[in-house]
């Protein structure tokens, strides 16, 4: 799983004294006899993975109640009619693609419903930086990016019902990060109003935490913002749009590796994938740069290879994702391997939401035959069941003509920095400038397509000359005929549709977003293309 950070520079002021991390209060409880799959699902949904700590608070984690109040005050400044209430906070977070109040539809047996007070994808807990102090701290976790909305039979999204490990194709971490930064910078100019807003929003907050915020946290935030001067953005690099993130630039930033063009050129965004069948991979990331030690460049995988050593290798690599995404120190991240092994058990058994619309079975059967000849050599072979399962995966990697910026930006200085951490024997860093072909499990709900999210539908993927230059994404419905984003001919949402989060415009002429390449299937006739798409709905 790959997450990109909401890196929060404002709080780089607590010193380097490391303290024991705190367990996340958003993690669902599991029964005493819960399976590894159930434990993994609970961790995936709400574990902190070391992100609730003073180390993380220096970079990514937030003093949540102070920041939440700042966001609500900012919303009121823009619209005087909105109340000073938790409902305004929920609406604000929903605008960035978070899913307040959403129920998880695919929790395994043995996992209880979460009692989290924050939206799905946030982990939180209480820290005591100094004796007698208390701060409610929040960070982003796996489910922020990797728990998506479910869809109805007509492609209408249901943001109140989510599915763990499906992609959140509406989450806009860039917009969220910028809003937190600007709202807090404005709010601390009126500290009494800010503290009063905290009191209203969190009436159950203890006296000790109120005093900690007023006399300890707030002065530190004020000082840090003053030190930052007049910068307009907290991050020097572009951090994506709804449904895409920039993990490579985030990792460079975390490890102190120079950014391309001082950050502006480090625009290698990657579309958030469905995690179905990802345990079949021997190389993770879009370019396959994180390889399982000892694996070949292209190593075919069958079900027999999904053994405990393989899953533990993937789990170990997974823990490194917490370095750029949650601000966990690499040494501390290695302490999460046992929990990550449980997450891999969950992902091994995971299946996406079944396609909710109608499927023409005759067309899908012909599409299955086309897939076997046109797609399987790179994307894997599935069985012939009504709900196809992967039975062989080639771990193919190569050049299919897609935008090369992201692969290029995983450079030698970054590889060297990774190899200076405790992961040097855990991850075989393999640069090559190509891209790894992923499994297509869950592809129907994963639009926009290609590694950089530059193609809005499967229909336009198979007909490259029809790919639009610009289109909107975020809070969208799905088109179950074209399979992908439901758009009009101008790339906008159909008239009358109200998105559940703020859309953003994707311009494929910008660096890292080129929609060229992967022209496979363009020579199929219209009927064959439709049949292939019909089959892909089953995966």
N, C-alpha and C positions, 0 to 999 in steps of 0.2 A: 504494500500500500504506500502510496506516495501522497504526502500532504505538503503544501507550501505554507510558510508561516505568516502570521500577522505580527511580524517582529516589532516589538514595542520598545523603541530606544529611550523613551521618556523616563523609564524607571531604572536606567543603568546607574544606580546611585546607592545600592545597598551594600557595596563592598563585596569582596570575593570570599567571605567566610561561608563555607559550604555547610549546610545543615541537612539533617535527615529529611528525605522527601515525605510527603503526606499522601495517603491513599485518597483517591477521588471519591467524593460523596455522590457522584452521579452514576457510579457503577451499580448495575442491578445486582441483587443478591442471587445466589444459586443454592440449590438444595445440597445437603451433605453428601448425597450419593450422585451428584451431577456428573455427567460425562465430560470428557475433555472438550467435546464439541460445544456443550452448554457453557462451560467455563470460558471457552474462547469467545463465544458470542457475547457474553457479559462483559469481557474485557474489551472487545471490539467496540461495544456500545458506549462504555463509559469509563474505562480505566485511565489513570493518569500517565502511566508509563514514565514516571519521573518528571513529568511536566508541572507538577505542583510542588515547587521547591524554590528556594531563594535564587539558585542559579538560573532557573527558567524565568523568574520574575525580573531578572536583569535584562532579558531580551524579548520574550514572547508572552509570558503570563501577565495577567492584569489584576490590579486591585479592583475586583469586579464591581463592588457596590459604588465606588467612586466613579468608575467609568460608566456604569449603567446610568447613574444620575446625570452625568454629563451628556450622554446621548439623548436622554429625555428632554433635558433643557434645550439642547440644540434643536430637537424636533419642535418644541414650543416656540423657539425663536423664529422658525420658518413658518409656523402655522399656529397662531394664537388660540385656535379653537381646540387643539388637542389637550387632553388633561394631563396633569402631573400624576401619572398612574402607571402601574406595571403593564397595562394594556398598550400604552404608548411604546414602552420598551419592546414588547413582543412585536408590535407592528413595525418598529424600526428594524429589528433584527430580521424579520420576515422579508423586508425589502432587500436585504443582502443575500437572500436565498436560504437563511436558516429556517428551521421548521418548528416553531414554538407549538407546544401542545400536541405534537404528532405522536401517534401510537405506532409501535413497531409491529409489523404484520408477520414477521418470520422468526420470532424468538424460538429457539428450541425448547423442548420440555425441560423443566427444571430451572428455568431462568424466570425470575419474578419481574413484574412491571417496575420500571424505574420510578423512583420518587424524586427525581432531579427537579430542581427549581429553575434550571436553565434549559434552553432548547437542546434537542438531540445534537450531539457533536461537541458540546462543551463538557470538559471535565473541570471539577472545582473542589476546593478543600480549604482548610484554615491553616495559616502559618503564624508563627510567633517569631518575628525577626529579632526582637529583644524580649527579655523577661518581662512579663506583664502585658505585652502587646498581643493583638490578634488582628489578622487581616484575612478576609475571604478572597481567595485568589482563583482565577479561572484561566483556562488555556483551551486550545482546540485539540481534539482527539481524532481518532480514526473516522468516526461516524460523521464528522463535519463534512468531509468530501465524499465519503463512501457509504452514505445512506440516502437513497433517493426517494422521490415521491413515487407512488404507485399510479396507475392509469386505468381509466374506465374503458369500456368497450369501444368508445368513439375517440379514444386518445386524449380525453380530458384528464388533466392531472388532479390528484387528490393530495394536497400538501398536509392533510391531517392523518394520512396513512402512509407509512414509509416502509422501506424494505432494506434491511442491512446488507451491505456490500454491493448494492446497485449504486451507480454514480449520481451524485448531486450535481446535475448539469446546470443548476441555477445559482450555485454558490459563488459569490463574487468577493473573494478575500481581499482583492485590491481595494474595492470600494469600502469594505468594512474597515480595513486598516486605516485608510485615509480619514474616514468619518470619526473613528475613535481618536485619532491624533488631533484633528481640528476641533472636535467637540470638547476634548479635555483642555486643550490650550485656551479655548475661549472661556470655559467654565471656571478655571482657576483664577481668572481675573476678578471673579465675584465669589470668594471662598465661602462667605456666610450663606449665600443663596445655594451654593453647591451642597454644603453640609445639610442645609434644611431640606433639600430635595432628597438626599440620602435617607433622612429620617422619615419622610413621607413614603418613599418607595419600599423601605425595609423597616417597618415598625417593630419587627421582632428582633432587630439587631441589638446585641448586648451593649451595655454601657461601656464595657472595656473596648469593644471594637469601635464604637463611636469616638472614643478618646484617641484610639490608635490612629484612626483616619485623620482626625482634626490636628493632632499635635505631632504625629510622626510621619504619616504617608504624605499628607498634603504639602508640608514644607519641602519634602524631598522632590516631589513632582514639580513644584514651583521652581526649585533651583535647577532641576534638570532641563526644564523647558527654557529657562533663561539661558542656560549654557548652549542650547541648540540654536539660539538666535532666530533668524527669520526664514528657516528652511520651509518649503511648501509641502514636502512629502517626507514621511518617516523612512521610506525605503528608497535607495538610489536606483533601483531597477524596476522594470514593469513586472507586476506580479499576477498578470492574467486578467481574465474577464469571466463572466459567469460560466462555470464548468471547466475552467482551465487554470493551471497554476504554473509557477516557475521554480521548480525544486532545485535545478542546477544553480541558478543565481543565488537562491537562498542558502544553499550549502557553501558556495564560495564566500558569501557574506559571513556565515557562521564560523568558517575556518580561517578567515583572514586572507583569502585568495583574491588577487586583483580581479575586478569585474571588467568585462569588455566595454570600452568606451566610457569608463567611469560609472558603469551601471546601465546607462541608456542603451548600449549595444548588446546587453545581455538579455535578449528578448526571446529566449528559447522556450516558449510556453508549450505545455503539454495538456491535452484534453484528459479529464478524469475518466478512467475506464471502469467498466463493470469488472468485478473481481472473480467472475465465474471462470473456472478451469485455470486460474493463474498459477496454481500449485504445480502444473505440468511444466512450467518454465524452468530452465536452468540458468537463465540470465534475466535479471530484472532491470527496470527502467526502459524507456522508449527505445533507447539505442543499445540495450543489452549490456550496459557498462558494468553492472554488478553481477559477476558470474560466480556460480558455485565453485569453490576451489576444486581443481582437478577435472572439471568438466571440459569437454571439447567445445570448440566454437559453435558448431551446430550438432547438437546431441539429441537424436530422436528419443522420445520418452513414451513408454507404455504404462499401463496401470500398475504393473509390477514394480516400476521404478519409484512409485509414490510411497516409499517406505519411510520409516522413522528417521534414518540419517538424512535423507533428502529434505524432508519437511523441517528438520532441525536446522539444516543449512539455510533454507529459505527464511526460517524464523529469525535466525541470527542476522541475516541481511536486513530483514524487516526492522529490527530494533535500531539500525542505523538511520532509518528514516526519521526517527524522533529527534535527531540532531538538528536538521534544518527546519523541521515542522513544529517542534515543541520547545526548542531551546535546551534540550538535554545534553549535558556534556558527554562526549563519546565514552569516557570511562564509566559513567553512570548508566549509559544506555545498555552496556553489556550486561547489566544486572536484570534486564527485562526478558532474557531469552526464554526462561521457563514459561512466562505468561504468553510470549509470542508463539511458542510451540502449541499452546492451546488454541490460539487464534488460527494457526494453520490447520488444526483439526476441524475447526468451524468452516474454514474456507474450502477444505477438501470435500466436505459434504454439501456445501452451499449450492443452491440453485436460484437463478433469478426469478422474479415474478413471471409466471407463465403468460405468454402473449394473450392479452384480454380480448382482442378483436376476433373477427371471423377469419378462418384460414381455409382456402380452397385446397383440399387434400390432394386432388389429382394434380393440380399445378405444383404443389409442394413436392410431390413424389418425382415429377420431372425435374424440379429444381434441385432435389437431392442428387440426381444423376449428374446434373450440370456442375454442382458444387464439387463432386468427386473428381471431375476432370479439370475444372477451372480454378479451384480454390484450395483444395485439400493439401496440395504439395507444400504450401506455405503455412496455412492456417490450421491444419490438423484434420484428421479423419474422424468422423462421428459415426456411431452405429445407426441402424435403420429403424430404431424405435420411434414412436409418436412423439416422445420427448427425447430427442437425440442426446447421447452422452459422448464425450470425447473418448476415443479408444487409442489414438496414436497422435502424437504431436511432434513435429520435426524440429522445433526450435530454430527455424530458419531465420537467418539474418542476412541482409544485403541492401542493395540500392534499388529502389523502385521509382526514383525520380521525384520524390517528394521534397519539400523544403528542407534544406540541409543545415539550417542554422543551429537547431537544437543539438544535433550530433556534434557539430563543430565546436560548440561552446563547452562541451565536456572536455576540457583541455588538459595538457600535461601537468601544469601547476596544480590543478584540482586533483588529478590522480595522485600526484606526489603527496599532497596534503592528507588525503585519505590514508595513504600508506604510512603516514607518520602517526596515525592514531592506533589504538588497540585493535582496530579491525584489519590491520594489514595481513593477518593470517586467516581472517574470516571472510573477506571479500576479495576475489580475484578481479581487480579493476582491469577492464578490458576495453580500451578505446579502439575505435575503428572507423568512425565516421558514417556507419550505416545504421539501419533501423531493424529492430526485431519484429517479425510478424507475430501478432498476438492471436490467442484463441478468439473465436467470434461468439462465444457464449454470452448471451444477454445483449447482443448487438442491436436489437430492435429498440432498446430504450437508451442507447448510448450516444445519440446524435448531439452535436455535430461530429463528423467523422474525419479520418486520418489522424496522425499523432498530434497534430496541432489544432484540431477542431475547425478545419477550414472548409468543410463540405457539409451542407445542411441535411442532405437526405441520401439514402442508398441509391435512389433513382438517379440523382445527379452524380454520385460516385461512379456508377456504371456508364454514364453518358457524360464524359468529361467536358464536352463543349457546352453543356448546359449549366455548368457550375456557376453560381452567381458570384459577383465580385464582393457584394456587401449583403449582409443579412443580420437580423436580430437574433439574440439568444438570451435566455433567462426568463423564468416564469412562464414558459411556453407550453402549448399543447403539442401533441404528436399527430402527424399525418400518417395514417395506417395504410394508405395506398402507396405513397412515395416512400414511406418508412423513414421518418426523421422529423425535423421541425415542421410545424404547420405554419406555412408562410404564404403570403400572396405573391404575385408576380414581381413585386418591388422589393421583396425580402423583408417586408413588415408582417406583423400579425394580422390575421383577417379582421375586418371591421366588426366591432362589437365585442371582441375578445379582450378580457381584462386579465393581464398576467398577474400571478401571485407574488412575483418579486420584480425588482427593477431590471428591465432588459438592458443590454448593451449592444452596440453595433460592432460586428466583426467586419473589418476591411481587409480583404486578402491581399491588398497591395502593400500592407505594412510589413516590416521585417519580422520574420518568423511565422508568418501567416499565409504564405503562398499556397494556393490550392491546386498546384500542378502535380503531375505524377500519378502513380497507381492507376494506370489506364486499362487494367485488366477488365475484361468483360465488355469493352466498348464495341467489339465486333459482333457480339451477340445480337440477334434480332429482338425486336420489342417484346415478342411473346416469351422468348427465353429469359430476357432480363426480368420480366414480371414473375416468371416461374422461380427463378433463383431467389428473388426477394421474398417470395412466398415461403420458400424453404427456410430462409434465414430467420423468419419469424419464430420458428420452432426452437431455435437454439437457446 
